[in-house]
Amino acid sequence: ECTFCVDCGRLMDYRCPNCGGELIKRPRRVAT
């Protein structure tokens, strides 16, 4: 999984420059 901020993801057309995979929004972590 690759992680980029929303602005960077948008600039890269939601494609990872490292692996070419699709950048998708990660689910929020639940606080414990």
mmCIF file of the N, C-alpha and C atoms, coordinates in Angstrom:
data_MODEL
# 
_entry.id   MODEL 
# 
loop_
_atom_site.group_PDB 
_atom_site.id 
_atom_site.type_symbol 
_atom_site.label_atom_id 
_atom_site.label_alt_id 
_atom_site.label_comp_id 
_atom_site.label_asym_id 
_atom_site.label_entity_id 
_atom_site.label_seq_id 
_atom_site.pdbx_PDB_ins_code 
_atom_site.Cartn_x 
_atom_site.Cartn_y 
_atom_site.Cartn_z 
_atom_site.occupancy 
_atom_site.B_iso_or_equiv 
_atom_site.pdbx_formal_charge 
_atom_site.auth_seq_id 
_atom_site.auth_comp_id 
_atom_site.auth_asym_id 
_atom_site.auth_atom_id 
_atom_site.pdbx_PDB_model_num 
ATOM 1  N N  . GLU A 1 1  ? 0.837   -1.182 0.000   1.00 0.00 ? 1  GLU A N  1 
ATOM 2  C CA . GLU A 1 1  ? 0.000   0.000  0.000   1.00 0.00 ? 1  GLU A CA 1 
ATOM 3  C C  . GLU A 1 1  ? 0.876   1.236  0.000   1.00 0.00 ? 1  GLU A C  1 
ATOM 4  N N  . CYS A 1 2  ? 0.516   2.199  -0.812  1.00 0.00 ? 2  CYS A N  1 
ATOM 5  C CA . CYS A 1 2  ? 1.266   3.447  -0.891  1.00 0.00 ? 2  CYS A CA 1 
ATOM 6  C C  . CYS A 1 2  ? 0.421   4.562  -0.292  1.00 0.00 ? 2  CYS A C  1 
ATOM 7  N N  . THR A 1 3  ? 1.070   5.483  0.383   1.00 0.00 ? 3  THR A N  1 
ATOM 8  C CA . THR A 1 3  ? 0.359   6.562  1.052   1.00 0.00 ? 3  THR A CA 1 
ATOM 9  C C  . THR A 1 3  ? 0.830   7.916  0.551   1.00 0.00 ? 3  THR A C  1 
ATOM 10 N N  . PHE A 1 4  ? -0.108  8.726  0.129   1.00 0.00 ? 4  PHE A N  1 
ATOM 11 C CA . PHE A 1 4  ? 0.166   10.097 -0.288  1.00 0.00 ? 4  PHE A CA 1 
ATOM 12 C C  . PHE A 1 4  ? -0.958  10.972 0.246   1.00 0.00 ? 4  PHE A C  1 
ATOM 13 N N  . CYS A 1 5  ? -0.679  12.251 0.454   1.00 0.00 ? 5  CYS A N  1 
ATOM 14 C CA . CYS A 1 5  ? -1.732  13.158 0.907   1.00 0.00 ? 5  CYS A CA 1 
ATOM 15 C C  . CYS A 1 5  ? -2.748  13.348 -0.226  1.00 0.00 ? 5  CYS A C  1 
ATOM 16 N N  . VAL A 1 6  ? -3.905  13.876 0.131   1.00 0.00 ? 6  VAL A N  1 
ATOM 17 C CA . VAL A 1 6  ? -4.987  14.046 -0.837  1.00 0.00 ? 6  VAL A CA 1 
ATOM 18 C C  . VAL A 1 6  ? -4.554  14.936 -2.002  1.00 0.00 ? 6  VAL A C  1 
ATOM 19 N N  . ASP A 1 7  ? -3.888  16.048 -1.699  1.00 0.00 ? 7  ASP A N  1 
ATOM 20 C CA . ASP A 1 7  ? -3.461  16.965 -2.761  1.00 0.00 ? 7  ASP A CA 1 
ATOM 21 C C  . ASP A 1 7  ? -2.484  16.295 -3.720  1.00 0.00 ? 7  ASP A C  1 
ATOM 22 N N  . CYS A 1 8  ? -1.514  15.547 -3.184  1.00 0.00 ? 8  CYS A N  1 
ATOM 23 C CA . CYS A 1 8  ? -0.546  14.855 -4.041  1.00 0.00 ? 8  CYS A CA 1 
ATOM 24 C C  . CYS A 1 8  ? -1.231  13.774 -4.869  1.00 0.00 ? 8  CYS A C  1 
ATOM 25 N N  . GLY A 1 9  ? -2.146  13.048 -4.265  1.00 0.00 ? 9  GLY A N  1 
ATOM 26 C CA . GLY A 1 9  ? -2.877  12.022 -4.998  1.00 0.00 ? 9  GLY A CA 1 
ATOM 27 C C  . GLY A 1 9  ? -3.633  12.606 -6.176  1.00 0.00 ? 9  GLY A C  1 
ATOM 28 N N  . ARG A 1 10 ? -4.245  13.745 -5.950  1.00 0.00 ? 10 ARG A N  1 
ATOM 29 C CA . ARG A 1 10 ? -4.994  14.421 -7.009  1.00 0.00 ? 10 ARG A CA 1 
ATOM 30 C C  . ARG A 1 10 ? -4.045  14.844 -8.139  1.00 0.00 ? 10 ARG A C  1 
ATOM 31 N N  . LEU A 1 11 ? -2.897  15.408 -7.774  1.00 0.00 ? 11 LEU A N  1 
ATOM 32 C CA . LEU A 1 11 ? -1.926  15.843 -8.784  1.00 0.00 ? 11 LEU A CA 1 
ATOM 33 C C  . LEU A 1 11 ? -1.407  14.676 -9.619  1.00 0.00 ? 11 LEU A C  1 
ATOM 34 N N  . MET A 1 12 ? -1.341  13.488 -9.015  1.00 0.00 ? 12 MET A N  1 
ATOM 35 C CA . MET A 1 12 ? -0.836  12.307 -9.725  1.00 0.00 ? 12 MET A CA 1 
ATOM 36 C C  . MET A 1 12 ? -1.960  11.508 -10.369 1.00 0.00 ? 12 MET A C  1 
ATOM 37 N N  . ASP A 1 13 ? -3.165  12.118 -10.439 1.00 0.00 ? 13 ASP A N  1 
ATOM 38 C CA . ASP A 1 13 ? -4.331  11.457 -11.040 1.00 0.00 ? 13 ASP A CA 1 
ATOM 39 C C  . ASP A 1 13 ? -4.627  10.131 -10.346 1.00 0.00 ? 13 ASP A C  1 
ATOM 40 N N  . TYR A 1 14 ? -4.392  10.091 -9.046  1.00 0.00 ? 14 TYR A N  1 
ATOM 41 C CA . TYR A 1 14 ? -4.671  8.931  -8.191  1.00 0.00 ? 14 TYR A CA 1 
ATOM 42 C C  . TYR A 1 14 ? -3.972  7.654  -8.650  1.00 0.00 ? 14 TYR A C  1 
ATOM 43 N N  . ARG A 1 15 ? -2.754  7.824  -9.203  1.00 0.00 ? 15 ARG A N  1 
ATOM 44 C CA . ARG A 1 15 ? -1.909  6.683  -9.590  1.00 0.00 ? 15 ARG A CA 1 
ATOM 45 C C  . ARG A 1 15 ? -0.595  6.789  -8.842  1.00 0.00 ? 15 ARG A C  1 
ATOM 46 N N  . CYS A 1 16 ? -0.146  5.695  -8.252  1.00 0.00 ? 16 CYS A N  1 
ATOM 47 C CA . CYS A 1 16 ? 1.111   5.686  -7.518  1.00 0.00 ? 16 CYS A CA 1 
ATOM 48 C C  . CYS A 1 16 ? 2.281   5.782  -8.495  1.00 0.00 ? 16 CYS A C  1 
ATOM 49 N N  . PRO A 1 17 ? 3.198   6.744  -8.277  1.00 0.00 ? 17 PRO A N  1 
ATOM 50 C CA . PRO A 1 17 ? 4.345   6.866  -9.165  1.00 0.00 ? 17 PRO A CA 1 
ATOM 51 C C  . PRO A 1 17 ? 5.365   5.743  -8.956  1.00 0.00 ? 17 PRO A C  1 
ATOM 52 N N  . ASN A 1 18 ? 5.275   5.041  -7.836  1.00 0.00 ? 18 ASN A N  1 
ATOM 53 C CA . ASN A 1 18 ? 6.226   3.970  -7.526  1.00 0.00 ? 18 ASN A CA 1 
ATOM 54 C C  . ASN A 1 18 ? 5.830   2.641  -8.152  1.00 0.00 ? 18 ASN A C  1 
ATOM 55 N N  . CYS A 1 19 ? 4.545   2.290  -8.037  1.00 0.00 ? 19 CYS A N  1 
ATOM 56 C CA . CYS A 1 19 ? 4.126   0.965  -8.512  1.00 0.00 ? 19 CYS A CA 1 
ATOM 57 C C  . CYS A 1 19 ? 3.061   1.026  -9.607  1.00 0.00 ? 19 CYS A C  1 
ATOM 58 N N  . GLY A 1 20 ? 2.509   2.220  -9.880  1.00 0.00 ? 20 GLY A N  1 
ATOM 59 C CA . GLY A 1 20 ? 1.490   2.346  -10.914 1.00 0.00 ? 20 GLY A CA 1 
ATOM 60 C C  . GLY A 1 20 ? 0.106   1.949  -10.451 1.00 0.00 ? 20 GLY A C  1 
ATOM 61 N N  . GLY A 1 21 ? -0.012  1.601  -9.170  1.00 0.00 ? 21 GLY A N  1 
ATOM 62 C CA . GLY A 1 21 ? -1.305  1.190  -8.635  1.00 0.00 ? 21 GLY A CA 1 
ATOM 63 C C  . GLY A 1 21 ? -2.229  2.369  -8.383  1.00 0.00 ? 21 GLY A C  1 
ATOM 64 N N  . GLU A 1 22 ? -3.487  2.049  -8.139  1.00 0.00 ? 22 GLU A N  1 
ATOM 65 C CA . GLU A 1 22 ? -4.495  3.072  -7.892  1.00 0.00 ? 22 GLU A CA 1 
ATOM 66 C C  . GLU A 1 22 ? -4.407  3.559  -6.452  1.00 0.00 ? 22 GLU A C  1 
ATOM 67 N N  . LEU A 1 23 ? -4.406  4.869  -6.269  1.00 0.00 ? 23 LEU A N  1 
ATOM 68 C CA . LEU A 1 23 ? -4.431  5.437  -4.925  1.00 0.00 ? 23 LEU A CA 1 
ATOM 69 C C  . LEU A 1 23 ? -5.888  5.571  -4.501  1.00 0.00 ? 23 LEU A C  1 
ATOM 70 N N  . ILE A 1 24 ? -6.226  4.963  -3.384  1.00 0.00 ? 24 ILE A N  1 
ATOM 71 C CA . ILE A 1 24 ? -7.585  5.041  -2.865  1.00 0.00 ? 24 ILE A CA 1 
ATOM 72 C C  . ILE A 1 24 ? -7.551  5.561  -1.438  1.00 0.00 ? 24 ILE A C  1 
ATOM 73 N N  . LYS A 1 25 ? -8.684  6.051  -0.983  1.00 0.00 ? 25 LYS A N  1 
ATOM 74 C CA . LYS A 1 25 ? -8.782  6.596  0.357   1.00 0.00 ? 25 LYS A CA 1 
ATOM 75 C C  . LYS A 1 25 ? -8.737  5.461  1.368   1.00 0.00 ? 25 LYS A C  1 
ATOM 76 N N  . ARG A 1 26 ? -7.879  5.608  2.358   1.00 0.00 ? 26 ARG A N  1 
ATOM 77 C CA . ARG A 1 26 ? -7.785  4.597  3.409   1.00 0.00 ? 26 ARG A CA 1 
ATOM 78 C C  . ARG A 1 26 ? -8.906  4.787  4.416   1.00 0.00 ? 26 ARG A C  1 
ATOM 79 N N  . PRO A 1 27 ? -9.394  3.694  4.983   1.00 0.00 ? 27 PRO A N  1 
ATOM 80 C CA . PRO A 1 27 ? -10.397 3.842  6.046   1.00 0.00 ? 27 PRO A CA 1 
ATOM 81 C C  . PRO A 1 27 ? -9.746  4.473  7.270   1.00 0.00 ? 27 PRO A C  1 
ATOM 82 N N  . ARG A 1 28 ? -10.521 5.243  8.007   1.00 0.00 ? 28 ARG A N  1 
ATOM 83 C CA . ARG A 1 28 ? -10.008 5.865  9.227   1.00 0.00 ? 28 ARG A CA 1 
ATOM 84 C C  . ARG A 1 28 ? -9.801  4.807  10.292  1.00 0.00 ? 28 ARG A C  1 
ATOM 85 N N  . ARG A 1 29 ? -8.744  4.987  11.069  1.00 0.00 ? 29 ARG A N  1 
ATOM 86 C CA . ARG A 1 29 ? -8.476  4.062  12.170  1.00 0.00 ? 29 ARG A CA 1 
ATOM 87 C C  . ARG A 1 29 ? -9.373  4.409  13.349  1.00 0.00 ? 29 ARG A C  1 
ATOM 88 N N  . VAL A 1 30 ? -9.859  3.387  14.004  1.00 0.00 ? 30 VAL A N  1 
ATOM 89 C CA . VAL A 1 30 ? -10.716 3.582  15.169  1.00 0.00 ? 30 VAL A CA 1 
ATOM 90 C C  . VAL A 1 30 ? -9.827  3.771  16.391  1.00 0.00 ? 30 VAL A C  1 
ATOM 91 N N  . ALA A 1 31 ? -10.081 4.818  17.145  1.00 0.00 ? 31 ALA A N  1 
ATOM 92 C CA . ALA A 1 31 ? -9.304  5.066  18.364  1.00 0.00 ? 31 ALA A CA 1 
ATOM 93 C C  . ALA A 1 31 ? -9.645  4.007  19.406  1.00 0.00 ? 31 ALA A C  1 
ATOM 94 N N  . THR A 1 32 ? -8.628  3.539  20.111  1.00 0.00 ? 32 THR A N  1 
ATOM 95 C CA . THR A 1 32 ? -8.872  2.510  21.130  1.00 0.00 ? 32 THR A CA 1 
ATOM 96 C C  . THR A 1 32 ? -8.690  3.056  22.510  1.00 0.00 ? 32 THR A C  1 
# 
